[in-house]
Amino acid sequence: MRQWLPIHPFSMRTTFQRCFLVNFAVEPSALRSQLPPHIEPEIHDGRGYVSIVIAEMYRMRPAFLPPFLGVTYTQVVYRAAVRCGTEKGVAFLRSDANNRPMVTFGNAVTFFRFNLATVSWEGANGTVDFSLTPRDGSRGRILAKFEVAAAGSRMPNSSRFADIERADAFLTERYTAFGGMRADGRVEVVRLARTPWRSQVVADRARAYEAMESGLLFSKETAELDSIFFVQNISYRWNSLALEHLSN
């Protein structure tokens, strides 16, 4: 369907009801191998970064539709912190979702690389249990037990960031998604707007993110868990596609 349909033809809106940002420090050469030539990893303390965005999407819809016509589902995105020319942003390596129409629609008109998955959310005693299993059998399972009751502002010992302010500035303050480059040198660009993102640091007692260690995206030797952030009720808007010359 992609060859006949336009990419990101209209703006989309949703609210991230709850969202976990699972941040991995990645060997730069391993990340670069996942990106097209016009996009480069952005480096902090000698590592590139990939964040797994695990989010409950509330009433996702074209921006011109009222909220009650939206679709509520779970979406998990593997996005890399990158630069294209002089502009920083993100590149999408993979997306999973538990709604077949959204997967079909997403693969038809976006560059987000959707896969259908089975998802479970459970919560008790200050924790959120999350699991995901790809429906195609690929090695991208997730098992997490997030300790939301103990959320705070102190970065874990595993992090390469000195404090949450610097981590947020590098990992979350990104408002552009880069896609492919057209034959004329213009880059596919989707810009977003959102309400303020105020991260809280949480721990995960399960910590099983198979795509980051199985070779589906990365391996144990090339990716290591840095930190996990938690946010709630973030309003998002993705604008329609723009084609831009992004010079170095």
Secondary structure, DSSP 8 states (H G I E B T S, - for coil): -TTTS-SS-S-EEEEEEEEEEEEEEE-HHHHHTTS-TT-EE--BTTBEEEEEEEEEEEEEEETTS-GGG-EEEEEEEEEEEEEETTEEEEEEEEEEES-HHHHHHHHHH-SS-EEEEEEEEEEETTEEEEEEEETT--S--EEEEE-GGG-BS---TT-SSSSHHHHHHHHT---EEEEEE-TTS-EEEEEEEES----EE--BSS-EEGGGTBSSS-BTTTEEEEEEEEEEEEEEEE---EEE----
